[in-house]
Amino acid sequence: MEDKVESKSNGNASGVLQFRGGVFGAAVPFIVLFIGIIILALTGNALPMAFWVPTLAAILVALILAKNPKQCADELVKGMASEMVAIMLMAWFLAGIVAQILKESGLINGLVWLCVKANVSPRLFPVLVFVLGCTLSTATGTALGTVIALAPILYPVGAAIGCNGAVLLGAIVSAAYFGDNIAPVSDTTIASAYSQGIEVADVVRSRLKYALVAAAGAAVLFFIFGGSGSGGSFNTASLGELKPNGLIMLLIPAILIFLMYRGSHLIIALMFSCVVALVLSLVTGLLDPARILVIDLNNFTVGGVLVEGILGLVDIAIFAFMLMGLINLLDKGGFFGWLIDKLSAFTKSPRSSELTILVLDVILNMLTVANTVVIVMLGPVAKKTLVEKHHISRDRSANILDAVSGAAMCLIPYSFAPMLAFMFAAGSGAPVDFTVFQVSLFAFHGWTLMAVMVFACVSGWGRTFIPKDQYEAEMAKDAAENKSKNIMDV
């Protein structure tokens, strides 16, 4: 009885999480998080482990501002315990193990040997990596899978031959979201198409012009900035005698890519790759069996390739764990709905409507760091605002949603692709003399794609409209389908 009275007195009878100060109060914890991350960036301390402190501060502020702290804590835990978080963390830990095995079995040494023999210049290497990554992400449709497959192997190779490390990671992150944007099998492509009521093949065909123009501009920038690495003490000599023995371990990323291409679950693909990598490295003598698991009872420590692979990604995993809890508080606090309602007033013309959806897309991606979630969340609003209000073609609406989301994911330093690439670089053995903010700064495809979409919205390039008779027929069909569905539900 007392619980019911308390719930009503706090305004939570509806189950909505309420904060002192309303929706602004719901946003205050994220403001605290942003300020903390910006301070770390300005002081040159923007490391994933350092992000734990402002994240914990944001959680404390949320609990203080919540009218019902117990409900706030429950929603925080629900966000942390979501299926997406569990899959993401398990995939990262398995990827860390694969990366550690490949590192210790000599694959990096073999790849540097190959680059030296082929006389690949530091300036050209990021361009080649970008093209390779675009091919991989387009084939598999997975952005994080592309980062997992490329970053731990190619970063130290680039560092050894003199590439700018931040530019190289920017190329990998950029390539990851190139394919995420245009791949027919990508979850964002599918979500953007079906949220606007159009077939996947139609949106892919229509969005190529935006993606390819942006990619061409990005490739030029990668070439210009790619060879300006600081070098330092880490170079080809740092790897000792260069030899091709470890190149046989290329079978592992090849197997991983093949399994992803075939549509295998990422965790299944990574677990299988872990097993094959371990067996192959032991059979070929590239890995000392004693390095599989190292237990030091004198110092109560545990090491080895399996443990060290997991520990290398703990920093980003804990940050992601807490961040997803905070994001759920924003959702349950009604902030996303309020933001969409407030900005929907700026939709008087096709241009202003497209720019409004673009701005909303960027803001929601900054708040959720989950582009597929944003597309699903914003899809009905885009359809109502662009397609139904101004009769803008459905493929155009879908393309704005997807391209802007992909570009934003490259440019948000605390989003998972830049941070994951940074963590793999930090654990590769090669020096890292930059921050994760610089990775996003040099993710040139994100910048060029965003610039292309802003230009398209302002100038009207690529904007087409649904003919009046076709639009009326489509609306009639939608109405009939909805009526039929309602009858079936009854």
N, C-alpha and C positions, 0 to 999 in steps of 0.2 A: 504494500500500500504506500509506504514511504517512497519507494522507488518511483511509483507512478506520479506522485505529487511532485517529486523533484524533477522528473522529466518534463512535466507540463510547465513548471515554474521556469525552467530553462528554455522553453520554447522548442523542445525537441520532440514533441508528440508526433510530428510528421516524419521523424527519422532524419531530417536534414541537420547536418552539423552546423551549428551556429557559433559565431565569434562576436566578441565585443567589437563594435565598430562595423558590423555587417560584413559585406563582401570585401570591404577594404581591410578589415581585420583578418579575413582569410588570406589576403595577399601579403600582409605584413611579414610573416615568416619567410616567404620567398624573397621579399625585399632585403631582409637581413642576410639571407644566403647570397644574393647578388652582390651586396655591398662587401661581404667578406671575400668573395672570389675576386672582385675587382681590386680590393686592397692587396691581396696576395699577388695579383698580376702586376700591379704597379710597383710593388717592391721586389719583383723578380722571384717570387716564391710560389708560383702557381704549379704546385705538384699535387697529384691526386690525393696523397695521404694528408697534405695540408688542408684539403677541402673538407676533411672530416670535422674540423673545428667549427667553421661557419654553419655546416649542416646540423651539427648538434645544437648550436645556438639557435638555429631556426626552429628545430623541434621543441626546444624549451619555450621559445616565444609562443609557438602554436598552443602548447599546453596551458600557458598562462592566459592567453587571450580566449581560449575556448570557453563557452558558457558551461559546457559539460566536459570537463577534462577526461573523465573515464571514456565517454564516447569518442573523444578525440584520440585517445590512446588506442582504442579498439580499431578505429579507421586507419590509424597510422600502421598498425600491425597488419591489417588486411592488405594495405598497399605493398608492404614489404613481402608479404607471403603470396603474392599473386603468381599465377602460373608463368607469366612472362619473365618475372624476376628469377624464378627457379631455373627455367630453361637457359636463360642468359648466363647465370653464374656457373651452372654446370658446364655449359659449352666453353666458357672462358677458361675454366680450370683444366679441362681436357686439352684445349688449344695450347695452354701453357706447358703442359707435359710434352706434347708433340714438338713444340718449339725448342724445349730444352734438349730433347733427344737429338733433334737435327743439329742443334748448335754443337753438342759434344761429339757427334759422330763425324764431323768434318765437312758437312755440306757447304758451309759458308766459305771455308778455305778452298774447296773445289770450285765454287762459283766465282770467287775472285781470280783464281787461276784461269778460268775460262774467259773472264772479262779482259784480263791482261793479254791473253793469247789473241783475243779478237780485237784488241786495241780500242775498247769502248771508252769514249771520253766521259769525264765527270759531267759535262754539260748535256750529253746525249742520254745518259743513263736514266734520269728521271722521266724523260719523254718515252723511252722504251718501257719503263715500268708503268707509266700511265696508260699506254696502249695495251700492254699485257693485262693490266687490271681492268680496263674497260671491257676487254674481250671476255675475261673471266666473270665479271659481275653481270654482263649481259647474258652470258650462257647460263649462269646459275640463279640470277635474280636475288642474290643475297649480298647486302652491303657488308655486314659484319663478318660474314664468311670470307669475303674477299680480303678484308683486313687481316683476318686470322691466317689466311693462306700465304699472304705476301709479306707482311710487315716483319715478322721475326727472321725471315730468311734474307730479304733484300736490303733491309736497312744497314746491317753491318757490311754487306758487300759494297754498297754505295759509299759508306763512310770510309772504307779502306781505299777506294780509288779516288777519293777527294770530292764527293758530292756534298752539297749543302744538305745536312740531315733534315732540317725542318722542311725544306722544299721537297725532298724525297718522300717524307711521310705525307706531306700535303698532296703529292701525286697519287699515293696509294688511297688516301681518304677520298680524293676527288674521283678516282676511277671507281671506287666502291659505289658511289652514289650516281655515277653516270649510268651504270647498268641497272641500279635500283629504280631509276627513273624510266628507262625505256624497255627493260626486259619484259616480255609477255608473261613470264612466270613469276615476276616480282609481286609481293603482296601489296605494295603501294600502287602498282599499275592496275591490278585487279580491283582494289578498293576504289581508286579514283574513277575507273570506268563504270563499275556497277552502281556507285553512288550517284552517278549522273545519268544512268539509264542508257548506256551505250556499250557496244561490244569492245572487248580488249583490242582486237586487231585494228579497229578504227582509230582508237586513241594512239596506238603505237605508231601507225603511219603518219598521223598528223603532228605528233610531237617531235619527230626526228629532226625537223628543220631547226627547232630551238636548241635541242641537245647537241647537234653536230656543229652549229655555229659557235656555241659556247665551248665545246671541246677543242675546236681548232684554235680559238683564242687562248685557251688554257695551255695547250701544247707549246705554243710559241713562248708563253711566259715561263713554263717549266724549263725550256731550253735556255732562255736568257739568264735565269737565276740559278739554274741547277748546278753549275760548276763553281760556285763561289763559296765552297766549304772552307771552314777555318783550318781543316787538316789537323794540326797539332801532332802529337806523338803517335796517334793511331793511323797507320797506313798499311800498305801491303806487307811491309817488313814486320809489323806487329803480329802477323799471323804465322810467322816462322816460314818454313819451307812450303811454298805453294805446290800443291799436288792435286791431281784429279780424283783420288781415291773416293772421296766423299760424295762425288756426283751421283753414285748409285742411289743415294738417299733421295734424289729427285723423284723416285718412285712414290714416295710418301705424299708430297703435295699433289702429285698426279692422281693418286688414288682418292685423296680427299676431294679434289676438283671433280673427278669422275662421279663419285658418289653424290655430291651436291647436284651435279648436272642431271643425274638420274632421279633426283627428287627425294633422296634419302633424308631422313630427319638429321639435323645437324649434329645432334648428340650421338646418334648411331654412326654417322660418318666419322666423327672425331674419335670415338671409342675404337672403332675398327682400325683407324689410322694409327692410333696409339699402339695397339697390339702389334700391327705389322711393322711399325717403326722400331719397336723394341726388339722384336725377333730378328729383323733384317740387320740391325746394327750389331747385335750379338753374334749372329752367324758369320758376318763379314769381318768380325774382329775390330770394328770401328768404335765399339763401346766396351769399356771394361765392365764385366759383370758386377764388380764390387761397387760400381757407381749407381746401381739401380736403387739401392736403399742403404744409407749410411747412418748407423745408430751409435752415438757416443754417450755411453752411460756415465762417464766421468763428468761430463758437462751437461748431461740431460738434454742433448740436442739431437735432432733427426734431420738428415739431409739426403742427398741423392737426386737423380734426375726427376723422379716422380714428385717428391716433396718440393724441390726447388722450383719445378715448373708451376706448381699450384701457388706457392708463396709469392712468386713473381707477379701475380695478378690479384693478390689480396687487397692492395690499395684501392684499385678501381672497383673491386667487388663490394667492399664495405661502403664506399661512397654511393654506388648505384643502389645498394640495399636501402640506405637511409633516404636517398633522393626519391625513390619510387613511393616510399611512405608519405613524404611531403606532397608529392603530386596528387596522391589520393585525397589528401585533406583539401586541396584546392578544388578538386572535383566535387567532393561531398559537401563542401562549403558553398557551392553554387556560384563560384567565381567565373567558371568558364561560360555558363549560361548568361550571366550578367554581362560579361565582356562582349559576347556575340550580339546580344540585344542592343547594347549601347552603340556599337559600331555599325549596326545594320541600318541606321538612319542615313548614313552617307552613301546612298545608292540611287541617286537621282538620274544618273546617265550611265551608259555602258562603261565609259572610262572610269568614272568614280566608283562604280560597282566592282569592277575588276581590281582596282587599286585597293578597295576596302577588303576584298577577299584576300588579296596578297598580304596586306598588313596583318590581318587576323591570322593568316597562316603562319607568318613569321613569329608573332607573339605567342601563339599556342605551341609552336615548336620549341620556343625558348622556355616555356613553362612545363612542357611534358617530355622533351627530348625523345619523342616517339612519333615519327612521321606517319606511320600507318594509323595510329590512334587519332592523330590530328585530322587526317583525311576522312576517316569514318565520322568523326565528330563534326567536322565542318562541311562535309559533303551535302547534307540536306539543305544547309544554309546557302551554299553556292548554287545548288540546283534551283532553289526558290528565287534567289536574288538575280542570278545571271540568266538561267534558262527560261524560267517562267515569267519573270518581270520584264526582261529586255529581249527575250527570244535569242540570246546568244547561243551558238551551237554547243551541243553537249560535249563534243571532243575538246573544244576550247576551254570550257569550264573545268573539265577533268585535267587538262594539261597544266592549267594554272595551279590547281591544287597540288599536283604531283611534283612539278618542276620546282616550285617555290619551297616545298617541304624538303626535297632532296638538297637543294642549295643551302637551306638553313642548317641542315644537319652537318654540312661541311664546315660551316662558319661559326657554330656555337662551340666554344672551347671545352665546355663540360659535357657535351654530348658524347655518346659512347664510342663512336668510331675514332675521333681524334685522340681521346684518352686511351683507348685500347691500343692504337698504333704507338702512342707515346710509351705505354707500359712495356710493349714488346721491344721497343728500341732500348729502353732502360735496362732490360734484362738480357740483351743480346751480347753484352761484353764490349760493344763499341761505345765510345764516349757520347754523352748527350749534353751539349752545351746550349740548349734552348729550352723553352717552356712549351706546354701544350697550347698556349695562346698563339705562339708562333707557327705551330702546325696548322691551325685554322687560318692564320694570316696568309700562309702560302698554299692553301687549298684553292688553287686558282680556278678550278672548274666551278666551285661554289660561287665565287665572285662573278665569273663571266656568265654563268647560268642565271644568277639573280639579276644581273644587269640586262641580259637579254629579255627576261620576263618583265622587268620594269619598263623597258623600251617598248615591248609588245603591248603592254597595257596602256601606256601613255599615247603611243603613236597609232595604235590599232592594227599593227602588223600581225597578220595571221587571224584577225578577228573576223569570223563569219557569223551569219545569222540564219536561223531556221525560217524558211519561207512560211508565210501565214497559213496557207492551206495545209502544209505538212505539220505545222505546230498544232493546229486545231485537231488534226487526225490523231496525233500523238497524245494530246490531252484526253481526247475521247477514249482512246485505247486504255490509257492509264486509269481513267475513271471506271471503265468497265471491269478492268482487272481488280481494282480495289473493291468494287461492289461485289464481285464474285467471291473474293477472299472473305469479305465480311459475312456473306451468306454461309460460306463453308464453316467459318468460325462459330456461327450460331448453331 
